[in-house]
């Protein structure tokens, strides 16, 4: 019985190590006062916008104080294009995104807003 118990302990340790290695991923936290309908990232200064991350949310938008796991984003230095209903768009410059961290956007971060 001891070999089976030892094998179970080794298996459990391996699973928890794998889970730790995956981490929680990069998450966006909407601290603006409005619901985001779009969130796109570009390497800082390049205006090469990636996909709209809010489309992966269950209701396709990110409410105030809601968090969303970002997909396909590597740690680095980015600018973000944030969209709201009514065609309002704003830029957030110089986001430093780290692995398995939460990046937040608040009203004070929004620049160059249209409409």
Secondary structure, DSSP 8 states (H G I E B T S, - for coil): -HHHHHHHHHHHHHHHHHHHHH-S--EEEEESSS-EEEEEEEETTS------GGGGSTTSSB-TT-EEE-SS--SEEEEEEEEEGGGEEEEEEEEEE-TT-EEEEEGGG-EEEE-
